[in-house]
Amino acid sequence: MISGVLVLDKPQGPTSHDMVAVARRVLGERRIGHCGTLDPMATGVLALAIGQATRLVQFLAAEEKHYDAVVAFGRTTNSYDATGQTLSETPERPTRDALEAALERFRGSFAQMPPAYSAKMIGGVRAYELARRDDGAPIDLKPVTVAVSHLELTAFDGDRATLSMRVSAGFYVRSLAHDLGTVLRTGAYLDSLRRTRAGDFGLEHAIAADVLVQTDRLQLLSQHLLPLGRLLPALPAVVLTAEEVVRARRGMDIPVPAILRWPPALSRLMDAQGELVALATPGKVPGFLHPSVVLG
């Protein structure tokens, strides 16, 4: 079974699901999922979890994301980006000083309202499906607490601003663009977006879509697949004995090694060869780790 993460440099146009479908066809593997959606207009890092790595998607997708974004002023759209229908236009533009001051509001933790045209689930239905209805019914979106650890203005020509940012999972750059226009009273939308890093996966790991479809399958996997043992390196690792590997694979608790002063919320259980056996949480019995996600 193929297991690991393949990082793509998604081109503009296809959806994240489109890229998953291409990978399934090329690799002959059905168990593939992405670790964080990219809008069709966006480009950049799209990490695909393959095989047993799909069991780690919730952890991989929860990591911080890095983006380069271009925000255009003087127009608002229903999708908050360049692909949407125009709702308003104005000749007003912000000054650089006003823009810098407004950006300060979007640093740190705050409540963000997702776009109506998003994949948020509302009563079991995607928000974008509700937004496309003609009945005019309001969409019951709820604000979500997000965090911005870095937000920098790297270029500004009066009409467009280029922003570099590091944000928490669940952050919508489209909402940032729209909300920035509201604060500045000029209106704004997201003109372009490129994800440069998602957790531990950066553009240095990524392959272009044409490489995915044109490269021999075995060559593709040998050169570009990141194995399970390289995933989630920030988590503490516990190397198991051969006997403990058997216990972990059976879901049985493992004694906390002396090197860990206290059981971490989540840790990696590794075998002697550096292969990932399981993710573990503190056991019910003090001094033990419980294999909560067992691989293999």
C-alpha positions in Angstrom: 0.0 0.0 0.0 1.2 3.5 -0.9 1.3 5.7 2.2 2.6 9.2 2.7 2.1 12.8 1.6 2.6 14.2 -1.9 2.8 18.0 -2.2 1.4 19.6 -5.3 1.9 23.2 -6.6 -1.8 23.6 -7.6 -2.4 25.7 -10.7 -5.1 28.3 -11.0 -8.4 26.8 -12.2 -9.0 23.3 -10.9 -10.5 22.7 -7.5 -8.7 20.8 -4.7 -11.0 17.9 -5.4 -10.0 17.9 -9.1 -6.4 17.5 -8.0 -7.3 14.6 -5.7 -9.1 12.9 -8.6 -6.1 13.3 -10.9 -3.8 11.9 -8.2 -6.1 8.9 -7.7 -6.1 8.2 -11.4 -2.3 8.6 -11.8 -1.3 6.6 -8.6 -4.1 4.0 -8.8 -5.0 4.7 -5.2 -8.5 5.5 -3.9 -7.4 6.5 -0.4 -6.3 10.1 -1.1 -7.5 13.3 0.5 -6.2 16.9 0.7 -4.9 18.6 3.9 -6.7 21.9 3.5 -8.8 23.3 0.6 -7.5 25.8 -1.9 -10.0 27.8 -3.9 -10.0 27.3 -7.7 -8.5 30.7 -8.3 -5.7 30.1 -5.7 -2.3 28.4 -6.5 0.4 26.9 -4.4 0.9 24.2 -1.8 -1.8 21.5 -1.7 -0.7 18.5 0.4 -2.3 15.2 -0.5 -2.5 12.5 2.1 -2.2 9.0 0.6 -3.1 5.6 2.0 -2.6 5.4 5.8 -1.7 9.1 5.8 -5.4 9.9 5.3 -5.9 9.0 9.0 -3.6 12.0 9.8 -5.5 14.6 7.7 -7.2 16.2 10.7 -3.8 16.8 12.3 -2.0 17.9 9.1 -4.9 20.2 8.1 -4.9 21.9 11.5 -1.4 23.4 11.1 -0.6 27.0 10.2 -0.7 28.2 6.6 1.4 30.8 4.8 0.0 33.0 2.0 1.0 35.7 -0.5 -2.1 37.6 -1.4 -3.0 40.5 -3.7 -5.9 42.7 -2.5 -7.6 45.1 -5.0 -9.5 48.2 -3.8 -12.5 50.0 -5.1 -14.8 47.1 -5.7 -16.7 44.4 -3.7 -18.0 41.1 -5.0 -20.4 38.4 -3.7 -17.6 35.8 -3.5 -15.1 38.3 -2.0 -12.7 37.5 -4.9 -12.0 38.4 -8.5 -14.3 35.7 -9.8 -17.5 37.0 -8.2 -20.2 39.3 -9.3 -19.7 43.0 -8.7 -21.8 44.4 -5.8 -20.4 47.9 -5.6 -17.7 50.1 -7.0 -16.1 53.4 -5.9 -13.2 55.6 -7.1 -12.0 55.9 -3.5 -8.6 54.4 -2.7 -6.7 54.1 0.6 -3.5 55.8 1.4 -0.5 53.7 2.5 -0.7 55.1 6.0 -4.5 54.2 6.3 -3.8 50.8 4.9 -1.0 50.1 7.4 -3.2 51.3 10.3 -6.1 49.1 9.1 -3.9 46.0 8.9 -3.2 46.3 12.6 -6.8 45.3 13.3 -6.1 41.9 11.6 -3.1 40.8 13.7 -3.4 38.4 16.6 -6.7 36.5 17.4 -10.1 37.8 16.4 -13.5 36.6 15.2 -13.8 36.2 11.4 -17.0 35.7 9.4 -16.5 33.1 6.6 -17.6 34.1 3.1 -21.1 33.1 2.0 -19.4 31.3 -0.9 -17.4 28.9 1.2 -17.4 25.2 2.0 -18.6 25.8 5.6 -21.4 23.3 6.5 -24.7 24.8 7.6 -27.3 22.2 8.5 -25.6 19.6 6.5 -25.4 21.8 3.4 -22.3 23.7 2.0 -22.6 27.5 2.4 -21.9 28.0 -1.3 -24.8 25.8 -2.2 -27.1 27.9 -0.1 -25.6 31.1 -1.5 -26.5 30.0 -5.1 -30.2 29.5 -4.3 -32.6 32.0 -5.8 -35.0 32.2 -2.8 -33.0 34.9 -1.1 -33.0 33.1 2.3 -30.4 34.4 4.7 -27.4 32.1 5.3 -26.8 31.4 9.0 -23.0 31.7 9.1 -21.3 32.0 12.4 -18.0 33.9 13.1 -15.0 31.7 13.9 -12.0 32.7 16.0 -8.9 32.8 13.9 -5.3 33.8 14.5 -2.8 35.8 12.4 0.8 35.4 13.6 2.3 37.5 10.8 0.8 40.1 8.4 3.0 42.3 6.3 2.4 44.8 3.5 5.1 44.0 1.0 3.9 46.2 -1.9 1.3 48.9 -2.6 0.6 50.9 -5.8 -2.6 52.7 -4.7 -4.9 50.2 -6.3 -3.5 46.9 -5.1 -1.7 45.7 -2.0 0.4 42.6 -1.7 0.3 41.0 1.7 2.4 38.2 3.2 0.8 36.3 6.1 0.9 33.3 8.4 -2.5 32.3 9.7 -4.3 29.6 11.6 -6.3 26.8 10.0 -9.8 27.8 9.0 -8.7 31.4 8.1 -10.3 32.9 5.0 -8.0 35.3 3.1 -11.1 36.3 1.0 -12.7 37.5 4.2 -9.6 39.4 5.2 -9.7 41.2 1.8 -13.4 42.0 2.1 -13.2 43.1 5.8 -10.1 45.3 5.0 -12.1 47.1 2.3 -15.0 47.6 4.8 -12.6 49.2 7.4 -11.0 51.4 4.8 -14.5 52.3 3.3 -13.1 51.7 -0.2 -14.4 48.1 -0.7 -11.9 45.4 -1.6 -11.7 41.9 -3.0 -9.0 39.2 -3.3 -7.4 39.5 -6.6 -4.9 36.6 -6.4 -3.7 34.1 -3.8 -0.7 31.8 -3.5 -0.2 29.4 -0.6 3.5 29.1 0.0 3.4 26.7 3.0 0.9 24.5 4.9 2.4 23.3 8.1 5.6 21.5 7.4 5.0 21.4 3.6 6.4 24.2 1.5 6.9 25.0 -2.2 10.3 23.4 -1.9 8.5 20.0 -1.5 5.9 20.7 -4.2 5.7 19.3 -7.8 3.8 20.9 -10.6 0.6 19.4 -11.9 2.2 18.4 -15.2 4.9 16.5 -13.3 2.2 14.6 -11.6 0.6 13.5 -14.8 3.7 13.0 -16.9 6.1 11.3 -14.5 6.4 7.5 -14.2 4.4 6.3 -11.1 7.3 4.6 -9.4 9.7 7.5 -10.1 7.1 9.9 -8.8 6.7 8.0 -5.5 10.4 7.4 -5.0 11.4 11.0 -5.6 8.5 13.0 -4.2 6.4 11.0 -1.7 7.1 12.1 1.9 6.9 8.9 4.1 4.8 8.6 7.3 7.9 8.8 9.4 8.6 12.4 8.3 5.1 13.7 9.1 4.2 15.9 12.1 7.9 16.3 13.2 6.9 18.9 15.8 5.3 16.2 17.9 7.5 14.5 20.4 8.6 11.0 19.2 8.8 7.9 21.4 10.9 5.0 19.9 9.3 1.7 20.8 10.8 -1.7 21.4 9.7 -4.6 19.2 7.4 -5.8 21.9 5.9 -2.3 22.3 5.3 -2.0 18.6 3.1 -5.1 18.8 1.3 -3.7 21.8 0.7 -0.3 20.0 -0.6 -2.0 16.9 -3.1 -3.8 19.0 -4.2 -0.5 20.6 -2.7 -1.4 24.0 -1.2 1.3 26.3 2.6 2.0 26.3 4.5 3.1 29.4 5.6 6.7 29.2 9.4 6.7 28.8 11.5 8.6 31.4 12.6 11.1 28.8 9.1 12.6 28.8 8.5 14.5 32.0 4.8 14.3 31.5 2.6 12.8 28.7 2.1 15.3 25.9 -1.4 15.9 24.5 -0.2 14.1 21.3 3.0 12.2 20.5 4.3 10.0 17.7 5.1 6.3 18.4 7.9 5.2 16.2 9.6 1.8 15.6 13.4 1.3 15.6 13.6 2.0 11.8 11.9 5.4 12.2 8.5 4.3 10.8 5.4 5.9 12.3 3.4 3.3 14.2 0.7 5.4 15.8 -0.2 8.7 17.3 -0.7 8.5 21.1 -2.6 10.5 23.7 -2.3 10.3 27.5 -3.7 7.0 28.8 -6.4 6.7 31.4 -3.8 5.2 33.7 -1.2 7.8 34.7 2.2 7.1 33.2 0.9 5.4 30.1 0.3 6.5 26.5 -2.7 5.3 24.5 -2.3 4.6 20.7 -5.3 6.6 19.6 -4.5 6.5 15.8 -2.9 3.3 14.8 -1.2 2.9 11.4 -0.6 -0.4 9.7 
